Amino acid sequence: MSNGIAGKIEAGAAPADPRRAVVEAYNRRWYRYLVLGLLTVVYVSNFVDRQVINVLAEFIIEDLQLSDGQFGMLSGLAFACIYTTLGIPIARWADLGNRRNIIALAVTVWSVMTALCGAAQSFGQLFLARFGVGVGEAGGSPPAHSIVSDIFPAEQRATALSVYSLGVYGGILVGTVGGAYLVEVFDWRTAFVAVGLPGLLLAVLVRLIIKEPPRGMAEARRDAAPPGFFRVLGFLWQRKSFRHLSFACALHAFVTYGMGNFMPLFLGRVHGMPTIDIGWYYGLIAGIGGLAGTYFGGWVSDRMSKKTGDKTWYIWIPLISTVIAIPFALNTLLIMPSGYIAAYSYLLPVFCGGWYLAPCLASTQFLVGVRMRAMGTAVLLFVLNLIGLGLGPMITGFVSDALEPSFGVDALRYAMAITVLVNIWCAVHYYWSARTIKEDFDNAPA
């Protein structure tokens, strides 16, 4: 594979010297994986800064006198509103400009804004700081997905994107364990500062190490002018499979964030687990289970697609994971008698829940042309995060508030269980997408 990319580029495009030098760099297997590794570490930082608030929930709620609904807004809506809104224009910028530089700038912004969360003195101030984190993180994934898709061939793309997507659960692992230690030793404000500032070093490494790859390098396609936003949006809207895929991903994320963002609070409030134990047990189990599930989802979808010659497996894998996660998640929430056993049992639903991301990202990349890749990702993430991250935690929190007069501390348990049942709705949309996506794959533009 390493020689194949270079050969195709040289035969198809006769690149100029700067372009040739970059292609030769990416033909070195170690450099290609170095770039993927660095982008993955950046994504870990992204999710550490995004998710550390969850393990600090009890302390923030007590200090700022918040309701579960308000905390759901802080952990979801405050971030998701601007994240989804800015994702589209930033993706357009990424399809036109230097993706490496956009990522470096984005890391700088979200790191500084995370540190500023520690200075908040009220719900409104913390909401605005979280809003700022979303501004930075909007510039992370679309250009990164585009770079990964340009440096890895189609038959390895879902696996490569699954490695990148490990950052989701790597960030949950680092943020939960690290946040628990920091809040125990210092306070929740110091925790935000401590996890935010190291991102500035990552921004420098991105700028110095990553070379901007030629568009379409893996397929040796000639570069072309990117289509406008409305043309990309219209193109995707015409694909019935993408409409169902994006909504299925959004509902999948609704459950993932609605349950995951409240799990530390659930273990502490309902089962009385100490914060440091929540950090270790929940953090390690959610992190390891999610890491394994995310990689497995990308790997098995690539393997099944190659083995059968049917790319519909990129949809069947998320559908299967959605269905089998339901009983495991309800078991964790409703049956397990202690926080420690509940944390252990969470391994299975979080493993299954991780299968969907890489196949769905790869499917989107297969549906669009090389100059639509960042924009295609941004449109998918717009729907996914607006509904999943924006509404999942908020609605779960407000349902908990509504049930609290009747069920007391168990209100959160039942609110999270209701959220899990949304997976049934999600599975229906995956099925509808699978019925037409093969034809859309076959008709994808160059």
C-alpha atoms as one frame of an Amber mdcrd trajectory, in Angstrom:
protein
   0.000   0.000   0.000   2.781   2.449   0.859   4.210   2.347  -2.655   0.797
   2.182  -4.317  -0.254   5.678  -3.238   2.877   7.285  -4.616   2.661   5.395
  -7.879  -0.912   6.448  -8.472  -0.230  10.082  -7.703   2.798  10.286  -9.957
   1.030   8.583 -12.855  -2.175  10.584 -12.532  -1.084  14.097 -11.612   2.661
  14.648 -12.200   2.918  16.669  -8.994   5.153  19.677  -8.581   8.110  19.390
  -6.198   6.393  20.562  -2.992   3.461  18.252  -3.644   5.805  15.387  -4.548
   7.722  15.842  -1.289   4.517  15.629   0.726   3.355  12.538  -1.161   6.724
  10.891  -0.564   6.439  11.675   3.144   3.025  10.005   3.340   4.316   7.011
   1.386   6.404   6.242   4.457   4.184   4.014   6.583   5.601   5.318   9.849
   4.826   8.937   8.963   1.277   8.155   7.883   0.653   6.475  11.219   2.468
   9.241  13.105  -0.005  11.746  11.652  -2.942   9.484  12.495  -1.581   9.043
  16.022  -1.115  12.773  16.554  -4.617  13.531  15.269  -5.948  10.857  17.627
  -4.149  12.431  20.593  -5.650  15.785  19.587  -9.085  14.147  19.591  -8.367
  12.739  23.054  -7.658  16.298  24.193 -10.885  17.378  22.504 -12.925  14.904
  24.533 -11.028  15.435  27.779 -11.938  19.115  27.617 -15.489  18.318  26.519
 -16.227  15.530  29.016 -14.302  16.358  32.199 -17.314  18.358  33.361 -19.240
  15.104  33.885 -17.082  13.750  36.707 -17.126  17.223  38.294 -20.943  17.336
  38.166 -21.646  16.822  41.876 -19.242  19.595  42.896 -20.406  22.070  40.236
 -24.103  21.455  41.017 -23.487  21.986  44.732 -21.231  25.032  44.318 -23.360
  26.876  41.750 -26.727  25.555  43.012 -27.838  23.991  39.728 -30.635  21.574
  38.785 -30.065  18.388  36.781 -31.625  20.132  33.790 -29.195  23.048  34.045
 -26.268  20.655  34.305 -27.571  18.817  31.239 -27.493  22.152  29.393 -23.907
  22.784  30.494 -22.670  19.326  29.508 -24.583  19.283  26.234 -26.527  22.241
  24.877 -24.034  25.016  25.735 -21.357  23.164  23.832 -23.471  21.696  21.041
 -25.207  24.923  19.922 -22.069  26.664  18.715 -20.226  23.427  17.885 -22.853
  22.447  15.342 -23.388  25.966  13.994 -19.723  26.739  13.374 -18.929  23.242
  12.097 -20.401  23.994   8.664 -18.448  27.189   7.807 -15.258  25.759   9.296
 -15.669  22.642   7.165 -16.067  24.874   4.114 -12.849  26.602   5.141 -11.186
  23.181   5.496 -12.293  22.129   1.999 -10.723  25.331   0.646  -7.731  25.942
   2.903  -4.970  24.331   4.944  -6.548  21.738   7.228  -3.441  21.340   9.387
  -3.461  25.026  10.352  -7.197  24.999  11.088  -6.738  22.091  13.517  -3.829
  23.831  15.284  -5.915  27.003  15.728  -8.918  25.009  16.940  -6.873  23.193
  19.603  -5.582  26.529  20.896  -9.077  27.982  21.242 -10.710  25.023  22.971
  -7.786  24.617  25.382  -7.896  28.244  26.511 -11.685  28.221  26.882 -11.587
  25.012  28.945  -9.166  26.648  31.347 -11.497  29.660  31.580 -14.327  27.363
  32.730 -12.483  27.262  36.047 -13.056  30.993  36.542 -16.863  30.799  36.221
 -18.849  32.111  39.196 -22.375  31.364  37.964 -24.408  29.191  35.624 -24.382
  31.942  32.998 -20.600  32.386  33.100 -19.945  28.652  32.910 -22.474  28.376
  30.053 -20.549  31.044  28.103 -17.203  29.358  28.793 -18.568  26.027  27.593
 -19.919  27.872  24.572 -16.329  28.964  23.898 -15.068  25.379  24.157 -17.553
  24.523  21.418 -16.173  27.337  19.229 -12.741  25.708  19.257 -13.850  22.108
  18.998 -15.989  22.876  15.936 -12.713  23.114  13.994 -11.319  19.752  15.081
 -13.034  16.779  13.462 -14.090  17.833   9.918 -10.562  18.730   8.741  -9.096
  15.736  10.586 -11.538  13.312   8.935 -10.661  14.827   5.568  -6.919  14.368
   6.161  -7.328  10.761   7.330  -9.456   9.950   4.273  -6.779  11.425   1.993
  -3.877   9.446   3.451  -5.517   6.005   3.810  -7.018   3.970   0.934 -10.728
   3.152   0.870 -10.333  -0.439   2.095  -8.600   0.786   5.281 -10.535   3.986
   5.794 -13.042   2.806   8.412 -10.246   1.183  10.417  -8.172   4.376  10.266
 -11.188   6.455  11.256 -11.885   4.024  14.099  -8.345   4.630  15.393  -8.988
   8.371  15.211 -12.353   7.887  16.921 -10.622   6.174  19.853 -10.133   9.742
  21.005 -13.761   9.791  22.171 -13.284   7.126  24.818  -9.629   7.917  25.385
 -10.789  11.400  26.337 -13.503  10.001  28.606 -10.906   7.758  30.295  -8.319
  10.500  30.831 -10.879  13.171  31.700 -12.793  11.023  34.187  -9.824   9.526
  36.021  -7.789  12.743  35.913 -10.746  14.948  36.804 -11.619  12.747  39.788
  -8.077  13.021  41.161  -7.862  16.751  40.573 -11.184  17.533  42.226 -10.271
  15.393  45.235  -6.843  16.987  45.685  -7.724  20.540  44.583 -11.192  21.619
  43.401 -13.326  21.585  40.258 -11.971  24.936  39.094  -8.365  23.755  39.186
  -9.392  20.601  37.319 -10.591  22.662  34.342  -7.344  24.638  34.221  -5.176
  21.536  34.534  -6.839  19.654  31.669  -7.126  22.697  29.408  -3.659  24.191
  29.221  -1.696  21.118  27.953  -3.620  21.443  24.680  -1.481  24.452  23.789
   1.531  22.151  23.395  -0.508  19.880  21.123  -1.348  22.843  18.894   2.357
  23.510  18.394   3.045  19.835  17.576   0.263  19.777  14.983   1.655  22.860
  13.291   5.230  21.531  13.220   4.727  17.828  12.438   1.736  17.413  10.124
   2.171  18.127   6.416  -0.959  19.123   4.489  -1.685  16.175   2.132  -2.895
  16.619  -1.464  -6.667  16.233  -1.865  -7.683  12.744  -2.967  -4.174  11.371
  -2.508  -5.287   7.858  -1.537  -7.390   7.487  -4.693  -4.943   9.413  -6.935
  -7.780  11.687  -8.013  -7.097  15.026  -9.599  -7.851  17.953  -7.352 -10.849
  20.082  -8.228 -12.543  23.206  -6.979 -14.815  22.434  -4.007 -18.558  22.806
  -4.570 -20.454  25.397  -2.541 -22.188  24.653   0.742 -25.706  24.560  -0.669
 -24.606  22.241  -3.464 -23.075  19.838  -0.930 -26.142  20.082   1.296 -28.436
  19.506  -1.684 -26.319  16.557  -2.812 -26.522  14.919   0.613 -30.228  15.666
   1.012 -30.931  13.881  -2.277 -29.355  10.747  -0.806 -32.188   9.152   1.139
 -29.674   6.845   2.767 -27.751   9.802   4.196 -30.898  11.393   5.615 -31.661
   8.227   7.551 -27.993   7.637   8.424 -27.511  11.109   9.900 -30.702  10.872
  11.964 -29.800   7.372  13.162 -26.365   8.642  14.251 -28.036  11.550  16.046
 -30.376   9.253  17.979 -27.461   6.909  18.735 -25.544   9.869  20.160 -28.675
  11.014  22.045 -28.533   7.753  24.001 -24.737   7.729  24.305 -24.522  11.266
  25.716 -27.791  11.127  27.623 -26.612   8.052  29.515 -22.860   8.653  29.544
 -22.920  12.275  30.701 -24.965  11.326  33.765 -23.285   8.022  34.667 -20.810
   9.585  37.147 -23.670  11.470  38.821 -25.827   8.291  38.785 -23.105   6.232
  40.477 -22.554   8.883  43.127 -26.151   9.934  43.802 -28.002   6.621  43.467
 -25.302   4.213  44.670 -23.222   6.481  46.914 -19.860   5.792  45.251 -17.019
   8.137  46.273 -15.789  10.446  43.517 -12.331   8.913  43.371 -13.847   5.434
  42.918 -16.150   6.762  40.201 -13.093   8.136  38.446 -11.291   4.820  38.547
 -14.100   2.306  38.044 -16.331   4.232  35.664 -13.435   5.985  33.920 -11.459
   2.820  33.219 -14.471   0.695  32.279 -16.079   3.329  30.035 -12.718   4.213
  28.516 -11.505   0.676  27.843 -14.913  -0.621  26.742 -15.474   2.351  24.467
 -11.968   2.169  22.996 -12.409  -1.523  22.210 -15.899  -1.016  20.772 -14.886
   1.922  18.602 -11.942   0.098  17.079 -13.962  -3.096  16.681 -16.750  -1.265
  14.839 -14.365   0.146  12.247 -12.347  -3.039  11.906 -15.281  -5.428  11.552
 -17.135  -3.198   9.081 -14.005  -2.988   6.873 -13.497  -6.748   7.194 -17.097
  -7.692   6.401 -17.290  -5.230   3.519 -14.104  -6.608   1.976 -15.078 -10.232
   2.582 -18.569  -9.942   1.086 -17.997  -7.119  -1.394 -21.002  -5.363   0.165
 -20.476  -1.913   1.700 -23.895  -2.104   3.334 -22.048  -3.660   6.280 -21.020
  -0.115   7.180 -24.673   0.325   8.199 -25.477  -3.182   9.457 -22.747  -2.994
  12.114 -24.168   0.158  13.800 -27.702  -1.277  13.557 -26.673  -4.512  15.280
 -24.838  -2.632  18.026 -27.836  -0.405  18.689 -30.181  -3.317  19.276 -27.933
  -5.472  21.451 -26.922  -2.528  23.668 -30.493  -2.025  24.948 -30.784  -4.954
  27.409 -27.222  -4.473  28.658 -27.844  -0.778  29.392 -31.178  -1.388  31.143
 -29.526  -4.084  33.239 -26.869  -1.586  34.367 -29.419   1.066  35.319 -32.313
  -0.928  36.765 -31.009  -4.231  38.146 -27.449  -3.911  39.422 -27.543  -3.650
  43.253 -24.424  -1.538  43.840 -22.428   1.169  42.120 -19.376  -1.041  41.685
 -21.344  -3.848  40.021 -23.203  -1.286  37.893 -19.878   0.185  36.784 -18.589
  -3.260  35.807 -21.794  -4.091  33.935 -21.480  -0.831  31.992 -18.631  -2.443
  30.055 -21.040  -4.240  27.689 -23.338  -1.340  26.704 -20.416   1.044  26.247
 -18.562  -1.538  24.126 -21.610  -2.015  21.886 -22.328   1.694  21.822 -18.904
   2.414  20.339 -19.408   0.344  17.187 -21.333   2.969  15.249 -19.010   5.945
  14.898 -16.264   4.828  12.496 -18.587   2.993  10.042 -20.904   6.010   9.882
 -18.011   8.397   9.296 -16.586   6.117   6.612 -20.000   5.836   4.960 -20.217
   9.609   4.718 -16.755   9.791   3.160 -17.739   7.134   0.605 -20.853   9.105
  -0.372 -19.094  12.371  -1.294 -16.303  13.638  -3.564 -12.812  14.415  -2.279
 -13.538  18.157  -2.061 -16.733  17.486  -0.100 -15.164  15.385   2.629 -14.811
  17.980   5.382 -18.217  19.443   4.556 -19.821  15.989   4.454 -18.418  15.231
   7.898 -19.590  18.606   9.194 -23.156  18.045   7.995 -23.217  14.615   9.667
 -21.766  16.031  12.877 -24.209  18.962  12.755 -27.174  16.613  12.948 -25.447
  14.178  15.317 -24.319  16.761  17.846 -27.314  19.071  17.708 -29.692  16.222
  18.544 -27.336  13.850  20.347 -25.081  16.096  22.393 -27.366  19.124  22.494
 -30.628  17.422  23.433 -29.571  14.060  24.926 -28.149  15.275  28.260 -30.570
  18.206  28.528 -33.734  16.136  28.038 -32.416  13.387  30.324 -31.745  16.009
  32.987 -35.164  17.637  32.675 -36.906  14.237  32.798 -34.948  13.528  35.997
 -36.133  16.855  37.436 -39.735  16.013  36.518 -39.569  12.541  38.113 -37.764
  13.672  41.258 -40.906  14.516  43.320 -42.194  10.958  42.782 -39.006   8.898
  42.834 -36.427  10.936  44.763 -32.839   9.955  44.024 -34.059   7.155  41.723
 -35.488   9.744  39.331 -32.141   9.926  37.527 -32.091   6.138  37.176 -35.482
   6.076  35.424 -34.741   9.126  33.284 -31.614   7.420  31.942 -33.554   4.187
  31.309 -36.130   6.103  29.254 -33.264   7.606  27.230 -31.885   4.122  26.464
 -35.175   3.121  24.797 -34.557   5.742  22.087 -32.229   3.096  20.599 -35.319
   1.355  19.189 -36.155   4.448  17.128 -32.504   4.712  16.135 -32.391   1.139
  14.800 -35.348   1.819  12.491 -33.448   4.618  10.743 -30.320   2.480  10.349
 -32.492  -0.149   8.668 -34.045   2.392   6.290 -30.580   3.711   5.428 -29.279
   0.204   4.686 -32.041  -0.333   2.126 -30.734   2.367  -0.259 -27.135   3.142
   0.654 -25.510   0.598  -1.689 -26.918   2.417  -4.714 -25.757   5.760  -3.292
 -22.265   4.389  -2.721 -22.126   3.218  -6.336 -23.210   6.650  -7.616 -20.810
   8.682  -5.456 -18.914  11.444  -7.351 -15.155  11.519  -7.870
